[in-house]
């Protein structure tokens, strides 16, 4: 399974780059996605699940 290393965290991801288990989600993952997707500022819409 592919992994992503970011800010000292290792995240298992699927073949599309999505985190494999919501239990592993944390704010470091959010910062990783924000950076890789080129998002400058997160809005309330980004935090809706």
GICORFEN-V973476 format. One record per backbone hydrogen bond with DSSP energy under -1.0 kcal/mol. NH is the residue of the N-H (numbers start at 0). CO is the residue of the C=O. Records with the same first field share a line. If there is no record, write none. Layout:
BEGIN
NH = CO / CO
END
This chain:
BEGIN
3 = 10
5 = 8
8 = 5
10 = 3
12 = 1
13 = 17
16 = 13
19 = 11
23 = 20
24 = 21
29 = 25
30 = 26
31 = 27
32 = 28
33 = 29
34 = 30
35 = 31
36 = 32
38 = 33
46 = 42
END
